[in-house]
Amino acid sequence: MKKSTTIIIVTMLALSLHTQAQDRRVYLDESADIETRVEDALRRMTLDEKIAIIHAQSKFSSPGVKRLGFPDLWTDDGPHGVRPDVLWDEWEQAGQTNDSCVAFPALTCLAATWNPTLSRAYGESLGEEALYRNKNVMLGPGVNIFRTPLNGRNFEYMGEDPWLASRMVVPYIQGLQSKGVAACVKHYALNNDEEYRHQVNVIVSDRALREIYLPAFKAAVTEGKAWAIMGAYNLYKNQHNCHNETLLNKILKQEWGFDGVVVSDWGGAHNTLEAVKNGLDLEFGTWTDGLAQGTHNAYDNYYLAHPYRQLILQGKVGTKELDDKVRRVLRLMFRSTMNRQRPYGSLCSEDHYAVARKVGQEGIVLLKNDRDVLPIRQGARVLVVGENAIKMMTVGGGSSSLKAQHEISPLQGLRERLGTSVDYARGYVGDISGAYNGVTTGQDLSEQRSPQELIAEAVEKARNADYVVVFGGLNKSDFQDCEGHDRKEYGLPYGQDALVEALAAVNKNIVFVGISGNPFSIPWIDRVPAVIQGWFLGSEAGLALADVLTGETCPSGKLPFTWLAKLDDCGAHATGSYPGVWRADHQVIDEEYKEDIFVGYRWADSRKVKPLFPFGHGLSYTTFSIGNVTADKRELTVNDSLTVTVTVSNTGKVSGATTVQLYISDKKCSLPRPEKELKAFQKVFLQPGEQRNVKLTIGRDALSFYDDRSQQWTAEPGDFEALVGFSAGDIKSKVKFKLK
């Protein structure tokens, strides 16, 4: 063989080996880091494959890259359970028999536990249920701020305080994502009312945005490391939030360093160029084309589908933004669908039911208990009254509606605990329907008797009862606690006030249990000795409520919002800013947040409004005391931390838990500040007679405010005060300190 031929053969072999090395599928190598795998997969993808994975192919899925072995990406609604499967291109049920789930308590209840450890367990349990159902992204949790008690979707959120919401959302995300299922935190941002949610343009100061409405989202990203964020329907600075330059590009991705995927709320995209330029990564739609029902080849018509591809081919936009979107979606896939190390899922397990019951037990709030009416004693004659004692609450409410494997009603729970001594009277008729998107409760709640006849029956039975337990409140029907609409009034619906007044006239031991995600007016509060907030508790509702009502569990829940006596005591309503003003063209409604940073207890403090029940309030069947608070230093620099210590004692006769709350007061500031702000808390479980030292540590961030003059967080030197107590309205001890 000639030397030259040998050289050619060797060269060709070398080139072949080099090519094979280049073609080695690094993206399939789980030992390689994710960013290397992302870049390897990205360079192998065609334009059509890139376009395909940034928009939906069905109601809840987007395509993978089949040529490269990437499976489809499946999302599903939460945040209280895994939504049942719907048809590929319709909202109606797919008719499956293996998509029932555990319904966990609503997030208002989770927030009311004030227990981050329990939030972690909630996220882990939900993640296992999602894994079993092959769901890669759960659309939740929600952390929009409780601004008005009329918001129909408040039950899906974590209350009015940004610090409480921040501390509760982080472990939820960490627990969920530890199972290889992405959290998609929603609805980013300023989605604080449901009515006209597609048209509302929020006008809010930079300071209120940063101090009140963004902290929980920031914590979700920077601490929880959320893999996805869902944009909101509303507008901010006249741009829809699903493609908003300020919120998505400047704050979320640049300032906070978010490396995950921005998902549109279903039908939340409105413009291709804005979606390309302003941070949207993955588009989903409400109808087939995101706009109108029934269009042929509808998913190709999405804003980030064929219209985007055409702009690229026509040279009107480049591919820089496309590659960034694809990188983010691929990163999400490697964290979820392509993660072979994910654990196995489980559905409707005993552990999941136990977590649901525990969240309910710790989240139920004892608001009032005069004469120690509660707990109900064994052997007592108990009359249960009210539709909410029997109505299933897991079905309805919007996208969080579930198909629960079972739901134990409050009446069932009390009868299981107390036996045949529990009688029942309907009392009122609310919503007798029991269906949502093809899921039906199977209950027949039809009623032929008049409201007067129902009240008369309840009153007659109440005369001979030792206890009358009224289950009322709201439900998950339109214009109550339900997506898509806000409540029309602060009062209770269905004539419940007249029912309670009539019962209180014949029985002194009335217990009212509110089933809702929102507060409501209680005009008869002085005539009813015991009031409980029972939330929407999911599958184990009846058992959790029975546990608390009978004293099997000592109540420890604390309100995550301020319970106002009347609607005008709320800043959003007192200022006349809710629900906003329509523009002349009637296309957009401007809603200015005139109360600014003074939301919830901050407003009540600033206007000397006395709430019915303050933020953080919750009673117990035992009693607790707090000793004098001490601080580890009286002067600190901006780089120091401050630790305050208090002794908490259980001075009662039963074991129980309470939450020690630390508020900070800035005594002098160049800008108006709230009288006090929650900055730390700790839930403490104590036996009778037991006491414990509780240490709460804060840093510079707890002393800072957002100075919109300089566009930065500032901690001004001066005098501060640390206030420790059991609620925003029950401060027990204070200590002064100085920031040098």
Buried (B, 14 or more C-beta within 10 A) or exposed (E): EEEEEEEEEEEEEEEEEEEEEEEEEBBBEEEBEBEEBBBBBBEBBEEEBBBBBBBBBBBBBBBBBEEBEBBBBBBBBBBBBBBBBBEEBBEEBEEEEEBBBBBBBBBBBBBBBBBBEBBBBBBBBBBBBBBBBEBBBBBBBBBBBBBBBBBBBBBBBBBBBBBBBBBBBBBBBBBBBBBBBBBBBBBBBBBBBBBBBBBBBBBBBEBBBBBBBBBBBBBBBBBBBBBBBBBBBBBBEEBBBBBBBBBBBBBBBEEBEBBBBBBBBBBBBBBBBBBBBBBBBBBBBBBBBBBEEEBEEBBBBBBBBBBBBEBBEEEEBEEEBBBEBBBBBBBBBBBBBBBEEBEEBBBBBEEBBBBBBBBBBBBBBBBBBEEEBBBBEEEBBBBBBBBBBBBBBBBBBBBBBBBBBBBBBBBBBBBEBBEEBBBBBBBBBBBEBBEBBBBEBEBEBEBEEEBEEBBBBBBEBBEEBBBBBBBBBBBBBBBBBBBBBBBEEBBBBBBBBBBBBBBBEBBEBBBBBBBBBBBBBBEBBEEBBBBBBBBBBBBBBBBBBBBBBBBEBBBBBBBBBBBBBEBEBBBBBBBEBBBBEEEEEEEBBBBBBBBBBBBBBBBBBBEEBEBBBBBBBBBBBBBBBBBEBBBBEEEBEBEEEBEBBBBBBBBBEBBBBBBBBBBBBBEEEEBEBBBBBBBBBBBBBBEBEEBBEBEBBBBBEBBBBBBBEEEEBBBBEBEBBBBBBBBBBEBBBBBEBEBE
